[in-house]
Amino acid sequence: MLPMGLPAPALAQGDADPALMPSPQKIQMGTGKFLINSNLKIALRGLEDMRVKHAAERFQAALSRITGIPLPPNNDHVIVPNFIVNWTTSGEKIQKLGEDESYRLEVTATEVHLDAPTPLGVLHGLQTFLQLVQIGPEGFAAPVLVIEDSPRFPWRGLLIDVARHFMPVEVIKRELDGMEAVKFNVLHWHLSDDQGFRVESRKSPRFAKMSSDGSFYTQDQIREIIEYARDRGIRVVPEFDMPGHTTSWFVAYPELASAPGPYEISRHFGVHDAAMDPTREHTYKFLDEFIGEMARLFPDQYFHIGGDEVNGKQWASNPKIQAFMHAHGLKNARDLQAHFNKRLQTIVRKHGKIMEGWDEILHADLPKEVVVQSWRGQKALADAVQQGYWGMLSFGYYLDLMQPASQHYLIDPFGGAAANLSAEEKQRVLGGEACMWSELITPVNIDERIWPRAAAVAERLWSPQEARNVDDMYSRLAKLSERLEWAGLEHVRSYDLMLQRLRGGTDIQPLRVLADVLEPVKGYARPHTKHYETTTPLNRLVDAVRPESDVARAFAGEVQRFLNKRASPTDLEGMRTVLAIWRDNDQRLAPALHGNSLLEEAVPLSQNLAGIAATGLQTLEYLNAGGRAPAAWRQQQLDLLKQAQTPQAELLNMVAPSVQKLVEATSPQ
Amino acid sequence: MLPMGLPAPALAQGDADPALMPSPQKIQMGTGKFLINSNLKIALRGLEDMRVKHAAERFQAALSRITGIPLPPNNDHVIVPNFIVNWTTSGEKIQKLGEDESYRLEVTATEVHLDAPTPLGVLHGLQTFLQLVQIGPEGFAAPVLVIEDSPRFPWRGLLIDVARHFMPVEVIKRELDGMEAVKFNVLHWHLSDDQGFRVESRKSPRFAKMSSDGSFYTQDQIREIIEYARDRGIRVVPEFDMPGHTTSWFVAYPELASAPGPYEISRHFGVHDAAMDPTREHTYKFLDEFIGEMARLFPDQYFHIGGDEVNGKQWASNPKIQAFMHAHGLKNARDLQAHFNKRLQTIVRKHGKIMEGWDEILHADLPKEVVVQSWRGQKALADAVQQGYWGMLSFGYYLDLMQPASQHYLIDPFGGAAANLSAEEKQRVLGGEACMWSELITPVNIDERIWPRAAAVAERLWSPQEARNVDDMYSRLAKLSERLEWAGLEHVRSYDLMLQRLRGGTDIQPLRVLADVLEPVKGYARPHTKHYETTTPLNRLVDAVRPESDVARAFAGEVQRFLNKRASPTDLEGMRTVLAIWRDNDQRLAPALHGNSLLEEAVPLSQNLAGIAATGLQTLEYLNAGGRAPAAWRQQQLDLLKQAQTPQAELLNMVAPSVQKLVEATSPQ
């Protein structure tokens, strides 16, 4: 892939092989194609089911969008259906963990047959069919084939944190559309935290009024989202994080806290001291009422109580709590939290739900039905299931850490310390969840932060464990990314918009050339570099650039081919052209950076790219002339390249490592 | 402006002058800036009004999107408001034609004051402020100024035809967002035609079931749209076109027709024979019930009955109708239609509405309250108001004819034959409406067909008549276009998506270089070239390319500067670079065209561009070497260029005329 704005190589017709993501369990290719035209007619042959009806309508509209072929809901002018959908049961009234999601899709040259035991399988099969449709010599068509497909894990989720930065209803709907496309089936909705409480409670109205800055979902909106998710085969599991991560609760109800108020909504991030008082009966009475209300609002069988990162400071400095611990033989904060969790679990159970929580809730006092979500590692997952609990993996799937899709892709719920689990223990691993924590995201860049990378996790949780070919994954991910934009996601569009925002205009090409080779710093480096609060503008270059640079990855591949002596003269010419554009880009870009309050910090990044590219070009000359480079020059470049790899403006130049490889391939003379 | 993918010139900081569209009545610039940051706090100081409250929430969200600065609805941590909104009345419960829409916006370095007599003025002022915000050396800011603004005409509309191709609710909402941004205040909703009937009627349920192919709005959806429009200061005027354009009605209720059924929903376009029977009492009884129901559903004071293009054939061949005409002294179809309109007007009036219709309804028998919408010319408008009727202009504002924004912009309701109206007659010209007829549009390309060109009409109807500087208009239109994409319109994004659809992938750069210099053929040339039906796929290159090529317009400007001897050496070099890229593009693009069922037809267009560009380059050489060109070569090029300007695949090469100018500037030797 070349950066935008470079002379592209000659184009050829796309590959006709289906690029499906997640990859199905079984696929058998035939010959020929099923052509899409306005005579497409769907017959729904199962029990009447609104989910299937809606899905068929959305499918037809999506197919029409993708192809530009009009496909009205009732094309009565067509007599004989050629897209036959069969399902045998209507599925659970409230979508249930472990429901059959399998389907069989048979495409012939004249007909499509989609068969599934439940509506969920139908939904998945329709999404697979959409991914099959490609333009070709005869028009839009799906290849003749048979797919038999079912998920590897029953719990395939995406966590969205709406507490640190609120995400409006339309954003959540967009993400649900993306989730449907890659067969995720759980939205884990992180609804409260120190920085905000995002749900209207009728019993506790002060939450919305005092704990949300006015950014919350009404109960009607919650119901609307749940309905929207159900229509897409997605369960909605709410999380109300407690006893820590609760500062915003105490703004409205300070009597729940372990230290006297008043409290303010927190504007900063990280572990807070605020924690509920687990020693007062009032706390449980309040939670009983609150959880009762929420249990009715959220129909799913599971209820997530958080339970992570309680530092125990408020407990340690409250004499009454200390006395309680002493009286009940609770040795430390961990024991006290376990005491709290046990009481909490009783309340959750009373309201008909199964409790779920993060790693830290794991404690032998809890009943075995509890689900433990591991964020700390596969070891924590293994521990939980070995002790007889249900487990789920999120370690390795944190999208906010800006890691490449390949890294998420290769982490398996049965990998690492979980590899040696017994078959019986593995049964208790339900799946996993990608997590989008929202300290540093906004409604504008959330799509870009989630998509398409989350699809790598979706595939990990759906497809066979053996699917581990990273190159193949990336090529399918690129196709999926296109389709996600058709589905209404804005990960591509928002990148352009944010570059325009920075630039103050649409002439963003040189800025894009730079942005295309950058990536945000990884892990928790951003909050370690700068103090972020919820009011900090997220409009810098680092907020716009993609988590993963496709351009840099492609360039790394070209460099590797070149070093392996497998580059053609055309390939070499391509590398030279790209390097020359990078070398000359600063000259074009610099005037737009100076005097722009947001782009000023990109000045060294732009200069860096020019220097790196000049080094790369010179190195290619040396390598083509036998590989010897002046020793002093060589060392100087290596020093500069090392320097160029240190973060600037919280951004990394991702082509520097490839140019470094080139320099290292020369020998000093 | 350069085509995407060309080496761009060095960038400079954007102009700080406010680029407002529509241009306000009065603007007085000050010095300094009001900075946008998270301390922005709005105070609403008028009577409690939900429209203003919603508008302020949307304003804050939009400002936050545009700037990347978090602005929660209640930023209680800020004590002192610095954005003060005052309004004095709550306005009409149902938005009324002629309500005061004026506002005064004063921006100082520390405060913003927005004052308006009604909530409508507040809405307009907020949109103006959004357009003022630009990135600069100190961050996002609005310049210090005072604006006093009010519309020239009280009726500024956009017609959307949802009969020929249905547009889902989310599309209509998008267009309403765009309309709000440019201060349009009427959505004229063309809801029925030969090809479909798009509203659920509870009294006449067969319309939805039989006349819509399943594509219609439920009454709840209609109410939702009306509410959405009202929130944006936009009235919704429904049109049910009669007595012609009614084939779809007769599928459900053939007894209304002038010829026996059964009828089928029409799949083709143009003037149809089908017309209601104006001689049967049953027709009026039915319409009384139907209009009564619709008059309750649509609260606006106006009700559009269409009335255009009745060819009278069904009336001529029905002996009973002929006898009726004879008995009542009706000489021709025009008289019979006037008879129908008179009865219809009584019904419309009975249900509390004022009747509106197209040119053809003009007839002395109608009461003077009727509004005549002129699609045939300014003469028709003048006739109507001279006869004492109210008038409104749509002639010259048909967006489906693919004319440039400048053409729409220069047509004035008081221009042409309407220029000599008396002051009193001019009072009866209410304004105008841009029209988006939907024979050749889909939910995917509608935004590109409407925006940004419709804004030229919006400005014509809002701003002073004297505003006629086309270059200035285009430079503001470009800014507006960016902002519209932030507002959720998809005119930019859909262009890319459609090119990707054609290409079958994201590597669209060479295709885009070609598409950027093309325009669809003008006027009614498309239906004259090829037979279109409602089921015809609209997925060809002509459906993707923009109505107006910015690249070709920019190139024409460069050629003109060059021929006027005002081009710098850099300008000349820029022209050469562009021409070279065009010349070489076919080589890169051709492999993607061959064997692609949709792009095959673009082969000659791509070759054409290469030839035109080669000619252009050669001509520049001649012109730089004194201007003499070999006579035979010169003539041959002129012939080729003439040939190159004939439509291919319903597309026009828009740079050919500029290259022709260059060749014509040489002298034969």
Contacts between the chains, C-beta under 8 A, distances in Angstrom:
chain1	res1	chain2	res2	distance
A	4	B	4	7.5
A	4	B	5	7.1
A	4	B	509	7.5
A	5	B	4	7.2
A	5	B	5	5.2
A	5	B	6	7.6
A	5	B	7	7.5
A	5	B	8	7.6
A	6	B	5	7.6
A	7	B	5	7.6
A	7	B	581	7.9
A	7	B	588	7.5
A	8	B	5	7.6
A	8	B	507	6.3
A	8	B	509	4.7
A	8	B	510	6.0
A	8	B	588	6.2
A	9	B	588	7.3
A	10	B	587	6.9
A	10	B	588	5.1
A	10	B	590	7.8
A	10	B	591	5.2
A	11	B	503	7.5
A	11	B	507	6.0
A	11	B	510	6.3
A	11	B	511	7.9
A	11	B	588	6.7
A	11	B	589	6.7
A	11	B	591	5.4
A	11	B	592	3.6
A	12	B	591	5.2
A	12	B	592	7.1
A	13	B	504	7.5
A	13	B	591	7.6
A	13	B	592	7.1
A	13	B	595	5.7
A	13	B	596	6.7
A	14	B	504	4.5
A	14	B	505	5.1
A	37	B	537	7.7
A	38	B	535	4.2
A	38	B	537	7.3
A	61	B	168	7.3
A	64	B	442	7.7
A	65	B	443	6.9
A	65	B	444	5.6
A	66	B	501	6.8
A	67	B	501	7.4
A	67	B	537	7.1
A	67	B	539	6.2
A	68	B	442	6.5
A	68	B	444	6.8
A	68	B	498	7.5
A	68	B	501	6.5
A	68	B	537	5.3
A	68	B	538	5.4
A	68	B	539	2.5
A	68	B	540	8.0
A	68	B	543	6.6
A	69	B	537	4.4
A	69	B	539	6.6
A	70	B	165	7.1
A	70	B	442	7.3
A	70	B	534	6.3
A	70	B	535	5.5
A	70	B	536	7.5
A	70	B	537	7.1
A	70	B	538	7.5
A	72	B	166	7.1
A	72	B	213	3.8
A	72	B	214	5.6
A	72	B	215	5.1
A	73	B	213	6.8
A	73	B	214	3.1
A	73	B	215	6.2
A	74	B	212	8.0
A	74	B	213	5.4
A	74	B	214	3.5
A	75	B	213	6.4
A	76	B	213	6.8
A	77	B	264	7.8
A	77	B	267	7.6
A	77	B	535	7.9
A	134	B	504	5.8
A	135	B	501	7.1
A	135	B	502	7.2
A	135	B	503	7.8
A	135	B	504	4.1
A	135	B	596	6.4
A	135	B	597	7.1
A	135	B	598	6.3
A	136	B	504	7.6
A	136	B	596	7.7
A	136	B	597	7.0
A	137	B	595	4.9
A	137	B	596	7.1
A	137	B	597	5.7
A	138	B	597	5.8
A	139	B	597	4.6
A	139	B	598	7.3
A	165	B	70	7.0
A	166	B	72	7.1
A	168	B	61	7.4
A	212	B	74	8.0
A	213	B	72	3.8
A	213	B	73	6.8
A	213	B	74	5.4
A	213	B	75	6.4
A	213	B	76	6.8
A	214	B	72	5.6
A	214	B	73	3.2
A	214	B	74	3.5
A	215	B	72	5.1
A	215	B	73	6.2
A	264	B	77	7.7
A	267	B	77	7.6
A	442	B	64	7.7
A	442	B	68	6.5
A	442	B	70	7.3
A	443	B	65	6.9
A	444	B	65	5.6
A	444	B	68	6.8
A	478	B	506	7.2
A	479	B	505	7.9
A	481	B	506	7.8
A	482	B	500	6.0
A	482	B	505	7.2
A	482	B	506	5.7
A	485	B	493	7.8
A	485	B	497	6.5
A	486	B	497	6.4
A	492	B	493	8.0
A	492	B	496	7.9
A	493	B	485	7.8
A	493	B	492	8.0
A	493	B	493	4.8
A	496	B	492	7.9
A	497	B	485	6.5
A	497	B	486	6.4
A	498	B	68	7.5
A	500	B	482	6.0
A	501	B	66	6.8
A	501	B	67	7.4
A	501	B	68	6.4
A	501	B	135	7.1
A	502	B	135	7.2
A	503	B	11	7.4
A	503	B	135	7.8
A	504	B	13	7.4
A	504	B	14	4.4
A	504	B	134	5.8
A	504	B	135	4.1
A	504	B	136	7.6
A	505	B	14	5.1
A	505	B	479	8.0
A	505	B	482	7.2
A	506	B	478	7.2
A	506	B	481	7.9
A	506	B	482	5.7
A	507	B	8	6.2
A	507	B	11	6.1
A	509	B	4	7.5
A	509	B	8	4.6
A	510	B	8	6.0
A	510	B	11	6.3
A	511	B	11	7.9
A	534	B	70	6.3
A	535	B	38	4.2
A	535	B	70	5.5
A	535	B	77	8.0
A	536	B	70	7.5
A	537	B	37	7.7
A	537	B	38	7.3
A	537	B	67	7.1
A	537	B	68	5.3
A	537	B	69	4.4
A	537	B	70	7.2
A	538	B	68	5.4
A	538	B	70	7.5
A	539	B	67	6.2
A	539	B	68	2.5
A	539	B	69	6.7
A	540	B	68	8.0
A	543	B	68	6.6
A	581	B	7	7.9
A	587	B	10	6.9
A	588	B	7	7.5
A	588	B	8	6.2
A	588	B	9	7.3
A	588	B	10	5.1
A	588	B	11	6.7
A	589	B	11	6.6
A	590	B	10	7.7
A	591	B	10	5.1
A	591	B	11	5.3
A	591	B	12	5.2
A	591	B	13	7.6
A	592	B	11	3.6
A	592	B	12	7.0
A	592	B	13	7.1
A	595	B	13	5.6
A	595	B	137	4.9
A	596	B	13	6.7
A	596	B	135	6.4
A	596	B	136	7.7
A	596	B	137	7.1
A	597	B	135	7.1
A	597	B	136	7.0
A	597	B	137	5.7
A	597	B	138	5.8
A	597	B	139	4.6
A	598	B	135	6.3
A	598	B	139	7.3
